[in-house]
Amino acid sequence: MFAIALWDAKRRQLWLIRDRIGVKPLYYSIHHGRITFASEIKALLEDEEQQRSVNEEALYHYLSFNATTSPAHPLLGHSKLAPGTWLRVNEDGQVQQCRYWDVWDHTQPLTNASEDEIAERILSELRTSVKLRKISDVPVGVFLSGGIDSSTNAALFSDGDGQPVRTFSIGYDHEYPSYPSELPYARKIAQKVGAEHHELLLKENDLFESLPLIIRHQDETAGRSGLRAGLLRFETCSRCGRQSLPGWRRL
């Protein structure tokens, strides 16, 4: 993933480039004869002349689809560079934008392939993807919910290595009828693949205590649950191997 800003001194041009899938955010705003850009909206709001009003069209998209799509942003005057896109700003203020990559340009129809062939192709691509992501300067771990996606990741990350993969799961301190615990499934998969498994149980007050931090780190509206759990997982993985994990149980 990447979000790149390049200044071409010879041509006097600024280039903004976002990765193909749009993993890394890249926000920008053009106002008062200048362009500001950053990977977080908070940086753009440091500009005192930056507009601070609601983008009603983006709000409509959020209320309809639980998300806003590029280039719209919930704040008027702010834009998101679309995935796989570059933006060029000339010295005279002329702006040009172009999509340099589209997933549909790299597809191959499998209309005549059997289900077994398709399954083998999918598994081969997954293995390649996991192999690439194993290349890291720090230990690699897997967020494990016990569902199909994360269980597949845990199994593939466990292939071919002498060291057990680290898996991380988050649950709640007691059962909620509206949200059954997935920890039993995560434990089964962790045991099956021989993972070094870690669990953290959240309490009801954990959400309320962390709301200010969650709101600060949300650069735009997102209609999905699990923000607190996700934040905890990322914080934990960033510390894993360097210090103890308070509240986490190793199973």
N, C-alpha and C positions, 0 to 999 in steps of 0.2 A: 504494500500500500504506500501511497505517496501523495503529497500535495506540494507542488514545486512552484517557486517564483524565480524567474530568470530575467536579468536586465542585460539586454544587448546594447553595449555601449557604442558600438559602431553605428548601428541603425537607430539608436535611441528608441528602443521598443521594450516594453515590459510584457513578459509572457507568464501567464498563470496556467498550470497544468494539473489536472486531477487524475488519479489512477483509474484503471479501466472499469472497475466495478463500483467505485465510489466509497471505498472503505474509509478513507481519510477525508474528513470534511474540508471544504475550502469555501469560505464566505468572502464576499466583496461588496463594496458600495461605491458608487460613483456620484459625487455631489460636490458642489462649490469648486468645480474645475479640477478635481483631484480624484484619485481612486485609493481606497483603503482596502486591505485584505488581511485575512488571518484564518487560522484553523478553528478559532473560537469567536463567537459573537461578542463575548465580553471585551475582547480587544478592540473591536470596532466601536463599541460604546464608550471607549475612552475619549473618542473624538467629540468634543462638546457641540459641534455643529451637526452631528449625526442625527438623522430623523428618528423619532421615537414614537411611532404610532402604529396601530394595528393594520395589517394588510388583510382587508376583509375577504378578498378572494382566497388567500391562503387559509384563512380561518374556516371558510366554507369547505375547503378540501379536507381540512383536519376533522371537522365535525362529520363529514360524510365518509371519509376513508381512514380515519385515525392517523393520518400522516399528511405531510405536504411534499409535493414532488418538486424537483429542481426545474426551473431556477427560483421558484417562489419560496418565500420565507415568511413566517408569521409577522415579522416586523417590516413595515413599509420602508422601502429604500434599501433593504438588504436583499442580497441574492445569493443563491448557492450555485457554484459552478457544477454543471451536470457531470456525472461519471463519464470517463473516457472522452473528455472534452478539453480543449485548450482555448484560452482567451488571450488576445493580443491587443495591447494599447499602444498606439503611436504617440509620438511627442506632441502632435497637434490635437490629441484627444480622440482621434478616430479609434473605434473599438470594433474588433472582428472576433467572431467566435466560431469554432468548428469542432465537430465530433471526429476524433481520430480513430476510434475503435467502437465496434458494435458487435455484440455477441452473435447476432444473426448472420454476420459475415463469415463466421467460423463454424457453422453447423454442417453436419453431414446427414442427409436423410437415411433412416434405417428401415424404410418401408418394407423391404424384402428380407430383412433379417429375422431370424427366429427369436423367441423369447430367451432361449439359452444364450444365444449370441449377444443379445442386448444386455443380459445380466452380466456376462463376462466382460463386456466393454465398460459397463458402469463400474464394476469392481476394479478393473484395471486402472481406470481414471482416478478412482478413489485412492488406490494404493500409490499412484504417482503423486497425487496431491499431498497425501500424508508424508510421503518420503521427502518432498520438498520442504515441508514445514517442520520436519525433524532437524533440519539444518539450522542450528541456533547456538548463540554464545552462552545461553542460560538454559537451565533445565526446562523441559517442555511438559506441560500438564494438560489434562482434559477436563472440561466441565461436564459432569456426568449426571443426567437426570434419570436415566434408566429407560428413556425413550429410544426409538429406532435410530435417530440421528446420532445422539451422543454415544449410544452403545456401540454403534458401528465405528465411530472415531476411536473409542477406547480399545476395541478389538484390533483395529488396524495399527494403532500406535504401539500396541504390545507385540506386534510381529517383528521378529528378527533382532531384537535388542536383548542384551544381557541384563540390563537394569529394568525393574518394573516401572511401568508408567504411573505417574501421579494422577489421581483422579480427585475431583472436588465436588461435593454435593451439599446443597443447602435445603434444610427442611424447617419444620416448626415444632415448638415445644410441646404441642398437643394436637390432636386430630381436629380438623375442621370439616364438617359435612359438605361444605361447598367446595372444598379443595383437598381431596384425598392426598395423603403423603405418597411421594414417589420414591422415598428412601429405600424401601424394601427391594424395589426393582434395581436401583442403583447398586445396592450392596451385592445382589446376585451377580450382576455384570462384573463388578470389581473383583469379586471372588473368582469368577470364571476366567478372567484374563490375568489374574495374579497381580492386580494393581496395588500400589501403596495408596490406600483410600483414606480420604479426610472428609469429615462431616461437620457442619455447623448448624445448630438449632436456633432459629430466630424466635424472639418473644414479640408480643404485640407492641410493646413500647418501643422496640427497636426501630420500627418504621417512623414513628412520630419524632423520635430523637434525631433521626438522620434526614428528615425532610428538608431542612435548610441546606444541607450539603448536596442532596439530590437536585434541588431546584437550581443551585448555583452551577452545577455541572451539566444541566440540561440546556443545550444551546438552542433548542427549538421544541415545540410541543410533540409529544409522542404518546399515542393512545395505547400503551401496552403496560401490562403488569410486570412485576418482578424487577423493577428498577433497583430497589434496595438490595435484593439478593445478588443482582448482577454487579452492583458497586462493590459489595463485600467480596465477591469472587475475584474481581480484578485486583482489589487491594491486597487480598491474601496471596494471590499468585505472584504479585510483585515482590512480596516479602519472603516467599517460600524459599527455604534453603539459606537465608541470610539471618533469620531470627526466629524465635518461637512464634507459634500461631495461637494467640489467646482465644479461648473459647472453642477451638477446633478439637475434635476427637479423631485420633488416628485409629482405624479399625484394622 
